[in-house]
Each structure stands twice: as structure tokens, then as C-alpha cells.
Amino acid sequence: MLVKRLAVENFRPYEQAELFPAPGVTLLYGGNAQGKTALIEALYLCCTGRSHRTSRDLELIKTGQPFSRVTVAAERRDGRHDVEILLRPGEKKRITIGGSVASRSGELMGHVTGVLFSPEDLRMVKDGPAERRRFIDMELSQMRPAYYAALQRYNRALLQRGTLLRTGDLTCIDAWDEQLARSGAEIMRARIQFVEKLSAIARGVHEGISGGEALEVEYRPGAKAEPEAGALLKLLQEARAADIRRQTTSVGPHRDDLGFLIAGSDARAYGSQGQQRTLALALKLSELEVMKAETGEYPVLMLDDVMSELDPDRRRLLLERLSGVQTVIASTDPADLAGASVDLSVRVQAGRLEA
């Protein structure tokens, strides 16, 4: 897949801007708070329907403006894919795909696919399980729109069940348990498959960039059951009394986690900072390969100011693996890419692009 054009209007610091990324490496450089990350954010928005920096769409609209628009044109093996996202205060985001307005946000998934690597991802190993679940969900949703739909069904049912537990009105809880079990089992099966593929690829990538240290990625389910609706439903029923007391749902994929073992030891508890950063880098590089194996095409890789967070050796190892992958890099210092083949350099200054 190749992103051919990215256009923004009234987005963050930009009134209007247009970027035509190179098929290889595009470098966005400039000082802090000039708009480099905003372009990465706009591209990621068209991949996933959400920002990686905020959950509030209102923050994406340029101050004082009545709307914000982001447009991406991409070429895939099956032809051209055009995506437009329009944001207005107080309104639901409007997603247009190929000229037709989408009725559901899930329709966006799979049209423009991307992998984002940002400084926040370097903390993924140390942070809580929610960050690792998000890591899985973002990639699976892009590869399999049906997974995104199952995730939405599960979250709606989880919210309704939580309301029943808090209010004490349990008249409909059986129906919500059944819906949780069906969608939850679908989520678990997809996550198991994804983690198996990720672990196999990450093992080789990690060995190559760590000097031979062995890595294992483990799926740690929040429900100790087979990924089948009947088994998950039984667990929900068995946990119901305790859930009523605690007023929360205690079992299910909303409590899933990933485990990372380096040479057999838990990287989160015992890994050095260098090992944890190498692990994060290996996971991101492995995402690219998993998505290519699933879709037949590499996604666009977005590196948001991550070069300055990596030491020279890890930076070099990352740059060596960009061959054949369309990459958009935001960096304050072009010297961070020393030795890399940069196909297009664009200076970003106060919301303007200068080639």
C-alpha cells in the first residue's frame, strides 16, 4: 500500500497543507510544536478513525475554526482508496470512503493501513494492560474489520452489564451475558491467532537487533477458558455473585494482557531500560510483517519523533529495516537519520510545509 496524498484543513496548527509522501522515506523535520506530529496524527486518524494523542476530536480542530478536514488518497493492490474525515464541534465525525459517507466507523478499517511508532510505545512494556490491549486491537481492527465490529459489540454489552451490576436491576443480565460470551469468544480467538503470529516473527526480529536474546510473546487471557461462547458464558455465570458485590465484570477479554519474556524472564519486571526499548522496537517492526502476511501489503509506517528516544545502535537497526516500506518520519534533527536513504525531506514551520 502507498499513501499518495495527505491533505489537512483547519487541523491543529494548519489552515491548509498538502503532502505527497515518497514511496520510500519521507522526513518531516523542524523545531518542536511546529506541526510535524500533527501530520502523523492526521494520517493515523485516517487509518484508525482516532488520534493517538487525544480521545477528544474537538482538540483536533484549529482554534477558532468551525470544522476540520483530513483527506488521504492511497493505492492498494485492488485499486485506489480515498478516505476523508470531517470534524465539527458537537457532531459525530463524518467518514467518507470513495465518495460515499460511511454509516458506521468500522467501515473505515482496512482502507488505509498503518503502523505507528511513537515515544509512548517505548513505555508499552512497562505500562498497564490497557496499553497492550490497545496495541493488539489497533492492528487487528485494521486487518480484520469483523474484529472491530466484535469489539464494539463486546464493549457495548460490557457497558450495559456494568450498569445492571451497579443499579441492581438484573432482569436482562442473562441476555447481556450471552452477548458478552459470543463477541468475547470471537475476540479471544482473533487475539490468540494474532499473538501466535506476532510471537513467531518477533522472536527472529528481536534476536537480530538484540545480539541474540530470545523473546517470547505470550497471550494472557482475562478469562481462563477455551475461546468458545459456551465456556465464556459459564465463567460469567459463575462469577456473577462476586461481580454483583464488586459491581464490575471480572472475567473476559477486557482484562487480557500480553507477557514478554526475554531469555525466560519477565521483561516488564526484570528487563533493563535498554532491553525494554529493544523489545518495543522489535514489536513494532514485527507488526509490519504480520500485517503484510495478513493483507499481502506493507502498511505505511509512521515514526513520530521516536529517533531521538533511541540510541545510535537501535536507530541504525530501525533504519536498516525500512527498505520496501513506505515510511513517514517526524524528527527535530535530520542528523538522527544519518546513513538512511531519505527520498523526500519537508521542513515544517509554524503549520507550513517547505520542501
N, C-alpha and C positions, 0 to 999 in steps of 0.2 A: 504494500500500500504506500502511496505517496500523497502527501499533502501538497497541493499545487498553489493554494492561495488561502491566506488568513486575512480577514478584514474586520476591523472593530470600529464602532461608532459610539461615542459617549460612554466608553468603557474605562473605568478607573481614571488615569490621568489623560486619556486620549479623547480628543474630539473626533478625529478620524485618522486611521492608519491602515496601511495595506502592506502585507508581507508575502513575498513569493519564495518560500523556502527552497533551498537547493535539494536535489535528490540525495546528496550526502550530508555533510555537516554544515549547519548554519549557526554562526556565532552572533549572539546579541550581546554587545558589551557597552559599558558605561558605568557611571557612578551609582551609588545607592539611591533608591527612591526615584528613579528616572522613568521606570515603566517596563524594564526587562521582564520581571516576573509576571507583570500583568498580561503580557503576550503569551507566556507559557500558560497562565491561568485561563486565558480565553480559549486557547487550543484544547486544553484539558476539559474545559466546560463542554465543548462540542463532542468530546469523546464519551463523557460520562454523565453529562447533564448537571454537574455540580462543580463548584470551585474546590480546590484543595486547600484554600486559605480561610474560607468562611462558610458558614451554613446559611448566611443571610444574603439573599440575592440583592437586596437593596444596597448593600455596600459596593456592589459591582458597578452601579450607575454613577457616572460622573456627577459630582456635586452640582446641583442647580439645574440638571437636565431632566426632561420628562421620561426618557427611556434610554435603554442601552441595547445595542445590537451586535452580535458576533456571527460571522459567516465563515464557513470553511468549505472549500472545494477539494475533494480528494479523488484520486484514481485508484481503483481496486482492480483485481483480475476480472471481475464481472462488469466493469464499466465505471462511470463517474458517479460519485456520491456527494450531493450538496446538502449541507446542514446549516440552518440558521436558527439562532436562539434570540428571542426578543424579550427583554425585561422591562416591565413597567411597575412603578410603585403601587402596591396594593392589589396587583393582579398576579395570577398564576403565569409562570413563564410559558411563552409560546414557542414550541419547537416545530420547525418546518423542515421536511425532508423531501428533497427532489421537487420542491414547489408545492407540496401538499402538507397541510397542517396536521401534525400528529394528534391523535385523540388521547394517547397515553404516553407518559415519559419513557416507558420501556421500549417504544418503537425506535428510539434513538440508538439503542445499543447495537453495536456491530457495524455501523456505517463508517465511522472514523475511529480507529482503534489506536490506543496509545499506552505507553508505559512512562510513568513519571518518577523521577528520582530527585528528591529534594532533601535539604538538611534534616527535615523532620523524619525522613525514612531511616536516617542513621541511628535514630533512637528507637526504632521499631522493636529491636531485640529487647531493650530494657523496659519499654513502656508496658502498659497493661494489655490484656487480651483483646480489648476492643480495637486497638490499632492493628493487630494481626488478623482479626476477622475482616476488617475493612480492606486489608491487603488482598485477602482471598476474594472478597465479594466484588471488588472493582474489576479484577481481571476476569473472573468467571462471568460477570454480567456482560462484559464486552464480547466475550467469546460465545456465550450461550444466552441469548435474550430470554429463553424459557426459565433460566435460573433466576434472572432478575424478577420475573413475574412471580415465581415461587417465593422469593424473598419478600416481596411486597405482601403477598397473601399471608405469609407467616407473621410478619410484623404487625399487620392489622389484627390478626387473631390474637397475637400476644398482648396487644394493647387492650383489646376487648376483655380478654381473660383477666388481665390485671385489674381492670375496672370492676369486674364482678367480685374478685377477691377482696378488693378494698371496701366495696359497698355491702358485701354480704348477700347480695342477690344472686343466687346460684342456679336460677331456673334454666338458664341457657348454657350452663358451663359444659355439658356433655357435647353440645354441637361445636363449641369453640375448641374443645379438646380434640375432637375428630379432625377439625380443620388444621389445627396445630400439628397433629400427628402426620397427616398426609403431606402437607407442604414441608414440614420439618424433615421427614424422611427423604424427600426429594433433594433438599438442601444438603443433607448429610452425604448422600450418595455422590453428588457432584463434588463436594469438598474432598471426599476420600480419593476420588479419581484424580482431582487436581493436585493434591498433595503428593500422591504417588508419583505423578509425572514430574512435579517440581523437584522432589527429593532426588530422583534419579539424575536429573540434569544438573541440579545444584551441586551434587556430590563431585562431579567432574570439574565444574567451573571453579568450585571452591579449592579443590586440590591444585588447580592450575595457578591460582592467584595467592595462595597461602603458603606455598612451599611444600605442599603435600599433606596438609592436615585433613583428616577425614571429617566430613559433615553428614549428619543425618537430620532430616526434617520430619517431624512426627505430627500426625493429626491427633489432637487430644479432645475427644468429643465431650460435650456437656451433657450427654445422655449415654449412659453405659448400656447401650442396647444395639442390636442389629439395625441398620438403616432401613427399617421397614415400618410402615404405618402402624401395624398391629403391635409391634414391640414398643414403639414410642408411646402409643396410646396407653398401653399397660403401665408404663412408667409414670405418665402424667396422672393416671388414676390412683396409683399407689402413693404418689407424692401430694395428692390433693389436700389431705388433712393438714399436713405440715405447711403447705402453701397458703391455706386459709389463715393459719396462725401468723405466718410471716407476711401475708398479703403480697406475695410475689411468686412468680413461676420459677421453680428451682431447677428444672431439667429441660434440656432442649438445645438446639444449635446456637441459640443466642448466648450460650455460655461456653461455646467451643473455644479452643486455643490451639496454638502451634507450639511445639517444642523444638528447640535447636540444640543438637548435641555435637560438640567438637571433640574428636578423639574420645567419645564416650561420656564427656562431662557436659552438664547443662551450661550452655553459653551465656544464658541470662544471669545465672548465679555466679559462675566461675570464670567466664571469659574476660580477658583484658579488654580495654577500650579498643585497642588495635584489632583484636580478634572479632569484636562485635561489629566494627566498621567493615572489616573484610567480609563478614557474613552478610551484612546488609547489601553490600555491593554485589556479592555472588547471587543473592536472591533476585535483585533487580535484573541482572544480566540473564538469569535463568528464566525470568518472566518472559523476556523477549523470545527465547527458544520455545517455551511452552505455547505461547500464542502463535508462533509460526507453525509449530507442529499441528495445532488445532485448526488454524484457518488457512494455512498454506502461504501466508504472507507475514512479513515482519510488520509490527505496528510502528508508528512514529515514536521515537524515544525522546523524552523531554528531560533535560538536565537543568534543574533550576538552582543556580548558584551553589552547586554542590562541589565544584572543583576546589574551591578554597578550603573546604572541610576535609579534603583527602590529602594525605601526604604524597610526595612526589612519586613513590613507587606505585601506590594504588591508583593515582591519577593516570600514570602511564599504562597500567594494566587495563584500565577502563577504556582509554583512548584506543588501545590496540584492538579492542573488540568491537569497534564501531563500523568496521568495513561491511558494506552491504545494508546498513541500517540507516534510514533517514533520521537525522538527529538534530534537534534544536537545543542549543546550549545558551543559557544566560550566565554571564560572568562579569565581574567587575574588572578583571585583569586578563587581557588576551594572552599574557605570558603563561597563564595556567594551562594553555593548550599547546605549549611548546612541543614541537615534534608531530603534532596532529595535522592531518590534511583537511584544512578548512576551505570549503567551497564557496561560502558566502559570508562576509562579515558586515554587520549592520551596527552602527553606533546608535544608541538610544539616549536621547537627551530631552528631558522635560516633556515626555509624551510625544516626541517626534522621532522619526526614523531617518537616519542619514547613512546612505550606502557608501 
